[in-house]
């Protein structure tokens, strides 16, 4: 049975976070990142990060304000609820007033776990989950007296858990008319060794394409400017054209002490081939893009 919260009986250090991206019809994007963390001293806490293309906020909470279900997607932090049904937000903090309800339509779920056989590696530094590649939105959010209309919009949800984000990684995600795409490339420690691995899911017109290290994908190049990979007859190229990075906090040994930068609304070009056939060539100003490298 699928498990939605893994941290109930975890020892330190540990983190678990969920990424809810909501996109309006006119191209505005909002990301909410509720999280649970245990530092190296065993101290537990929770947080919510709120991200737009112009600003990001970090809200800390005591662990007593956190609750999550193992059997379904249902997270409560303070007066805020994140679930399969949608978002109910009620935040009043210095510099941020956030209130509203956004309901989710049915989730577009991948055929199998994006981690493949690596889902069974208990000591992975960071494990990734994709909960919904795409779903419809209905409702509104008021952010600092600015009303965002999500009626007719689209959303995406993923999750991460482990001890720390990878030392070096690239992540990008994009939704458009008939397609949803996510790609992650990371340096992965495995015992005393390490390797560079990738996971990628593309759902186009209801058809799922999977490119991953465990399926033989080869990373041709990757950097802060994009990536290129191939797997059999498939080839994907990602090119960063423009970015608006916002600082976010990321886990390092359970502490939310690392600063990374994410562009929630970056300009990215995606090209995907099947053999010699160009399946799509799409440029989007609402793509998410993140590249991080720890010294």
Buried (B, 14 or more C-beta within 10 A) or exposed (E): EEEBBBBEEBEBBBBBBBBBBBBBEEEBBBBBBBBBBBBEEEEBBBBBBBBBBEEBBBBEBEBEBBBBEEEEBBBBBBEBBBBBBBBBBEBEEEEBBBBBBBBBBEBBBBEEBBBBEBBEEEEBBBBBBBBBBBBBBBBBBEBEEEEBBBEEBBBBBBBBBBBBBBBBBBBBBBBBEEBBBBBBBBBBBEEEEBEBBBBBBBBBEEEBBBBBBEBEBEBEEBEEBBBBBBBEEBBBBBBBBEBBBBEBBBBBBBBBEBEBBBBBBBBBBBBBBEEEEEBBEBBBBBBBBBBBEBE
